[in-house]
Amino acid sequence: MLVDFYSPVELRSYEIMKSKHKDLVYCAVSFLNLSEKTLSSVEFSLFCYDSFGQPVGGEPPTNEVRATFQDKQVVSGKNFGEEELVPLSDHPTTRSVEVIVNKVAFADGSIWEKGDYELIDLQTAKLSGQEQEDLKKVAGAEAVCYAREEDDFWQCACGRGNLPDAESCIRCGLEKEFVIQLCSSKEKVSEELERRRREEEEEKERELQEKRMKEEEENKIRKQKGFKALKFIIPSVIVIILAWAVITYLLIPPIAYDNAIAFMEEEDYSAALEAFSRADGYKDSEKVIQDIVSRYSTVVSANEIHTVGLQSSGNAVAVGDNRYGECDVESWDDLIAVSTGNLHTVGLQSDGTAMAVGSNFSGECEVDDWDGILSVSAGLGHTVGLRSDGTAVAVGSNTDGECEVENWEDIVEVSAGSGYTVGLRSDGTAVAVGDNIHGQCEVEGWNDLIAISGGSTHTVGLKEDGTVVAVGVKSYGRCDVENWENIVSVSAGGRHTVGLKSDGTAVAVGDNEHGQSEVDDWNDLITVSAGHYHTVGLKSDGTAVAVGDNEYGQCEVEGWANIGPNK
């Protein structure tokens, strides 16, 4: 297969199909967006060959068919095109094709064109059976062949060819040095597996030895000290424990709770959150914390290249790219929630109806007939609403089944990601539908949840105890949230994750190429929202802060005021 190592899209597969009723031939082509930008259109050529490998209709370019996939919104790492058929009307004897990408247009207006260079004929010797399973243990689930290095390219274990100076695979991200050294032959894979097995055994043995030594030392110390000193120690310990318990459980919680109520009356919600967290479950403090966070979680929303805010007057403000009218929200009123998709914006009014502006390529803005809605969430090319009876409704693109929510019940929160949808049930469990190529929908084992957030290719959940869980793509460290604590709100972005702590500060992990994770010095926050390459925070005084990519003005929120729930 001919491969263009410079192309920002990659051919994943193709299928030649013949009509049952007419002598018509079609080609279904699937591409993968390898770039970091959202793709809007791709122009490509199909060079047609018959069953004997001969050009159909004569030598190139007479056997060429040109085609274009237009008006797409394909984020990085997503497949596209498989639902469209390219007719080969003038080449009915076609049984195989060579696919060459000529041009690619991106949502930011930039265009890539193929240069005048030769393509490389890349042949992949795919493995099977136990040999492939062993390779997957070393190189990951996408591994299909042994890695190899040639003069003008190197091939990763996932099958992708890469330029010689590429340090990591453009498709799966594995480092060149790793795959060439460890995954280039059956012998090297076996050696690596054996090395790992020995390391595991040695580690287990070390842990066992350490445990034995610790137990022996503890026994020795106990024997040396004896039990004579216990009659002096026990009374002192009891007094200390009782004093600590009185202060911790009887004095501090009521004081903290009273302070939090006072802050609530002064509308200083950031200080109220911190005080309620110190109340340690006293009275209804935990419920009030979630009520505050829930009220504010829908008043600011950041996506790829625009940001929207809800004002306490019920109106909306927006900054950023407006090529599809996604920022035309100035006439909206009586709002109680806003949500940004990639190229569209959705608003929820106090009467339970919804409205939308922006791109409607897939019908994602067709929400005019919705009613009885409690919350809304806008994704890549679809929109999801939560009804008052705990069911869900969705419109827009359903390429990966992201809109198949009609059977959901007992839902209390919905979140639309890029090509998938996540729902939070009233029992603290989660459900997900749609694109799961990266495992972003594998939430069925989660429990004790109080909030969820779907990003581009990863999903984050907030648990009752203030800890966080995450699934999906782990590159850039976007899922490294296992050590977070005292979190009251989470937001999953393009390649990063942001959390709001109970003290009004923020924490972030993941990609920081544009500074979108630089939130360490933020304070007095009441909510946060992670976009694709930027992050927005709302302060308790109704003003906003933002960091990250500002190419389209999506971070220009410094003039915003009175952002908050509709009073």
N, C-alpha and C positions, 0 to 999 in steps of 0.2 A: 504494500500500500504506500502511495506517495504521501509524504508528510511535509508540511511547511512549519518548520520550527519557529518561525517569526510570527506566525498568525496568532491573534488573540483568541481565536475560537478553534476548537478541535472537533473533528469528525468522530462521533461515538459509534454510530452504526448507520446502515442503510438497508432498505428492503425493497426489492422489485416486486410489484404487485400487478396482476392482470385482472381486468374486469370480467365478471362472469357472463355478462349480457352482450358486451361489445368487445371487439378486438382492440381494446385500449390498454396501454401499459403506463403505470405510474411508479414513481420512486418516492418512498418515505425516508427522509433524512433526519437524523438526530445529531445536534451539535452540543458542545459544552463550552460555556463562557469561561475562559481561562484568565481573563483580565480581572483587575480589581474594580473596574467600572461597570455601571449598568449599561447593557447593550440594548440598542433600539432597532437596528436593521442589519442584515447581512446579505451580500450578493455573492453568489457562487456559481461555478460551472460544473455540469455533469458530463463527463466524456463517456459515451456509451459503447459497450462491447457486447458481441453476441456470445452464444454458447461455446464458440471455438476461440474466444479471445480476440476476434477480429473487430476492428472499428466498424460501427454500424453507419452506413452511408458514406464510407470513405475515410481516409486518414484525417487526423485532427487538422484544422478545427471543424471539419464538416460533421463530425460526430458529436459536436458540443451542443449542450442545451443550457442556457443561462436561466437562473431563477433568483428570486429575491424574497426573503422573509422580512416583512415590514411591520412597523408599529408594535414592536415587542418591548417588554420591560423585563429584561433578564439580568438578575443580579449575579455577582461573581459566584462561580462554583455551581451554577444551575444548568441543567439540560434544557434544550428547547428544540422545536421544529418537528417533533415526531408526529404531531397531530395534523400536519399539513402534507398534502400530496403534490408532487411535481409531475405534471403530465408529460409523457414522452411520445406525443402523437406522431411525430415524424420519424420515430425510431422504434417501431413496434417489436423488433426482434431483440431488443436490449435484454440482456440477462445479468450484466454486471456493469458497474460504473467506477470511474475514478472521480473523486470529488476535490475540487480546488476552490478555496475561498479567495475571492477577488477584493472585496471591500467590506469593512465593518464600520457602522456608525454607532456612536455612543450617546447616551442621554444628555451628556454635558456638551454636545455639539461637535466633539472631535471625531475625526475619521481616520481609520487605518486602511492603507492600500498595499496590496502585494507588490513587492519590488521585482526587479529583473534578475532573478537568481534561480538556480536549479533546485528542485525539490528532491528530497532523499527517499529512496525506496526502502522503507522500514519493514522488515519481516519479523514477526513475533512468534517464537516457538513456545506456544502455551503448554503449561504443565497440567497434570490431572492427578487424581487419586492422592495417595499419601505424600507423594513428592510435593504437590502443591500445598497440601495442608501444613507440611513442615515449613515451607517457605513463608506461608502466612503467619506462622508463629513468630518469625523473625521480622518480616517486612510489613505485616499488617494485612487486613482483610481484603485489600484491593490487589494483592500480589497475584500475578498470573504467569510470570516467566522469570528466568534468571537474568540478572542485570549484566550488562556488557558495555565495554568502552571501545569505541572505534576512533579513527583519526579525526573525523568531522562531526561526531556526535557520541552521546552515551545514552543507553536505554535503561530506564528504571525498572524495578521489579513489577511495577504496575502496568508495564508495557509502553509507557510514554517515552518518546525520544526527546532528548534535550540537547541544546547547544553545548559545545565542549567546555565553555567557561561558566556554565550555570552551576552554582554550588548546590542547588536543591531542585528536585523535580517540580516542574511547573504545574503538574496535575495533582499529585498526592502530597508534595512537600517533603518527602524523604531526602536526606542529604546524600549527595553524590558519593562522598568518601565512605559513608556507612554502607550503601547498597553494593558498591563495587567491591569493598573489602569482605563483606559478610554474606552477600546474596548473589554472587556471580556463578556459583556452581553447587551441585549437590553436596560435594565434600565440604565446602565452606559453610553451608547451611547446617550440616550435621555437626561440624566442629563448634559452631556458635550455640546450637541447642545443647550440646554436651557441656560446653563451658557454663551456660546458664544453669543447667541441672546441678553441676558441681558447686556453683556459687550458692544455690538455694540450700543444698545439703550442708555446706560449710556454715552458712548463716544460721540454719536451724541448730546445728551443733554448738555454735558460739552462744546462741541464746540459751540453750539448755545448760551449758557450762556456767554461764553467768548467773542463771537462776539458782543452780546448785550452790555456787560460791556465796551468793547473797543469803540463801537460806542458812548455810553453815555459819556465816558471819553473824547473822541475827541470833541464831541459837547460842553462839558463843557469848555474845554480849548479854543476852538474857541470863545465862548461867552465871556470868561474872557479877552482874549487878544484884541478882537475886530478887526476891520478892519483898525484902524487908522495907525498902524505901516506899513501897506502894501506900502504906498507911499515912505517910506524910503528903504524898503527891495527890492522891485521889481527892481529898477534901478541897485542895486548892484548885484542881482542875474543874471540879463541880461548880465552885463559886464563879470561876472565869466563864464557863459555858453558860451558866444561868444569867450572868450579867450581859454576855454577848447576845443571848437569846432575847432578853428583855429589850435591849437597845435596838436589835435588828428587826424583831417581829412585833414589838409593842409600841415603841416610840417613833422610830424613823418612818414607817409606812404612813401612819395618820398625818404626820407633819408634812411629808412629801405630797400626800393626796390633797391636803388643804391648800398647799402652795400651788399645786397644779390647777385646782378650781379657780384660784385667784387669777392665775395667768390666763385661764380660759375667759374669764370675765373681762380681762384687759385685751383680749384677742391676740395675746402673745402665744401663738400655738407652738412655736418651736420650744420655748421655755416650758410650756405645759407638757409637751411630749417627754422632755427630759425628766421633769418632776414625776410624771405618772410612771415612768420606767423605774424610778427609785422607790415608788410605792410598793413594788414587788407583789402585784396582784391584790393589793388591799381594795376591798369593796369591788367596784366595777372598773378599776383602773385599766385592766387589759382590754376590755371592750371599748372604753373611751379612746384608747390609743388607736385601735383599728378604725374606729369611727372617724377620727381626725385624719388619719392617713388616707382612708377611702374617699373622704370628701375632697381632698386636695389632689389625689392621684390622677384625676381627669381634667385638671385645669391648665396644664401645660403638656404639650406633646411635640416631640422632635422625631423626624424621620430622615430621609436621605439628604434632601437639599432645601427643606423648609421647616419652619417652626410655628406653632399656633398656640395662643394663650387665651384663656377665658377670663374676662373681667367680672368683678363682683356685681356689675350692673346687668350682667347677662349677655353682654356683647362680646365679640371676639376680635383679636388682633393677630396679624400674621406677618412674618418676614421670610425672605428667601426667594427661591426661584418661583416664577409665576407664569411659565410659558403655557401651561394648560389651565390657568385660572384657579390653581389650588390655593392661592392666597386671597381670593376674592370673597372674604368673609365679613367685610365691613358692614353689610346690611343685615346680618344675622342678629337676632335678639331673643330674649327669654331662654337663653341656653343654660344647661346644667352640666354639660360635658363636651369635650372636643377630642378628636383623635386624627392623627396624620398618617396617611399611607405614603407609598413612594411618590406618587404624583397626584394624589387626591386628598381631600379633607372631609371629615364627617363631623356633624354637630348633632347633639341631642337636646331637644327642647323640654321644658318642664311638663308639657302635656303628654310626654311619652312618644312624640313623633320625631323623625330624623330628617336631616337635610345633608346634601353633599355637593361639593364643587370639585372641578379638576378633571383629570383624565377619566374617560369612561370607555376605554378601549374594550373592556371585558364586561361592561355593565356594572362596575363596582360602585357607581353613584346612583343606581336605581333603587333608592330607599324611600321614595315619596309615599308609598302605601304602607309603610311600617307604622304600627301603633302599639301601645302597651309596652314600650321599650324602657328598660332600666339603665342600660349602658351600651356603648358602641365601641368597636375597635376596628381600625383600618389597617389592612396589610399591603402586600406588594401590589396585587391586582384584584383584591376582594375585600369585602366589608362584612363584619359579623355584628349581630345585635343580640342582647340578652333580654328576653321577655320577662314580664313580672311573674309569670307562672313557672319560671325556672327552666323554660325551654329556650332554644336558640334559633336564629334565622340568619341566612347568609346569601349574599349576591356577589356576582363577579366571576372571575376566572375559577374554573374547577378542574384544571388540567391534572392536578395530583390528588383530587378528591378533597380539597381544602374547604369546600362549601357543604360537605355532607354531614351536617350537624342536626338534621331534622329529627333524629331519634334520641338526642340528648335530653336528659331530665335531671332535676334537682341541681341545676347549674346556678352558681352565685357570681361567677366572673368569667369573662371570655377575653382572649388575647389573640389577635391575628398576626402571624409571622409572615415570612416570605414563602408563600406556597403551602402553608399549613396553618392550622388553628388549634389552640389549646383551650380547654375549659376546666374550671375549678368547681368541684361538686361540694354540696353543703356538708358532706361528711369528711372533708379535708383531703379527698383523693382527687386525681386529675385524669382527664381524658384528652386524646389528641387525634386529629385526622389530617391527611395531606402528605406532603413530601417528607419521606423519612430516610432519604439516602444517606444522611449523616447521623441518624439515630436521634434526631431532635424531637421525635414524637414518642420516644420510649419513656413515658412518664407513668405507666400503669402501676409501678411499684411504689410510687410516692404516697405518703400519708401525712396527717397532721399539718396540712398546708393551710395558709391563710391568704396567699397571693401567688399569682403566676405571671410570667411575662415571656412572650415569644419574640425572638429576634430574627436575624437573617437566616442563620443555620444552627442556632442553639436556643435552648429553653431554660429558664431559671424559675425556681420555686422557692417561696419563703415559708418557713415552718413556724409553728406556734412558739417555739423556744427562741426565736430570733436568729436561727441558723439558716443556711441557704444550700440548696442542691441545684445541680445543673447537668444537662445532657446535650449531646450534639457535637459539633466540631470543636476540638480542644486547642487548635493551633492559636498562637499568640497569647495563650493562657486565659482565654475568655471564660473558661469554665472552672478556673482555680479559685473557687469560693468556699471550699470546705473549712477554712479557718475563720470565716466571718462569724461574728456574733453581735448581739444587740442590734440587729437589723430590723427596721420597721417597714421598709419598702424596697423593691428591686425593679430594675429595668434592663432588659436585654437589647443591645444595639446591633450594629452590623458585625463588628468583630471585637466588641468589648462589653463589659457588664458593669453597671453602677448600682450601688446600694446606699440607702439613707439610714444612718444610725440614729438611735434614740436620743442622742445628745445634740442632734441637728447638724452633725458633720456628715461627710460623704466618703465613700471608699470606691475604688474602681480597679478592675483588672482587665487585661487584654491589650489589644492593639493601641499604640499611642503615637502613631506616625504623624497625626495632625494635632497632637496635644489633647485629644478627647478624653484621656484618662487622668489629666492633671487637675484633680478636684480636692487634693489633700488640704488646701488652705480655705476651702469653703466652710462656712458655719452659719448658724441661725437659719438652717434650711427647713422647709416643710414638705417638699417633694422633689424628685429628680426624674428626668426622662432622657434616655440614651437614644440618639439618632444613629445614622449609619456611620458617620465620621465626626459627629459633634455631640456634646452633652449640654443639657440645660437644667438649671436648678432654680427653684422658687424659694425666695426668702419669706420669713414670716411677716414682713412689712409690705408684701405684695409686689416687690420688685423681683427682677430675674437676673441671673448670671449665666454665662455660656462660655464654653471652651471648645476648641477643635477647628475643623475645616470651616472657613467662612467665605469660600469662593463665590457663593451666591447671596451672601448677606444673611445666612441662616442663623448666625450668632449675634446679630445686631439687635439685642433685646434690652440694652442698657436704658432705653427710654421708656420701657414699659412700667406701668404703675397700676395699682388696684387689681392685680391679678389674684383671683381667688374664687371660691364658690359663689354662685348666684345668691345674693341676699334677699 
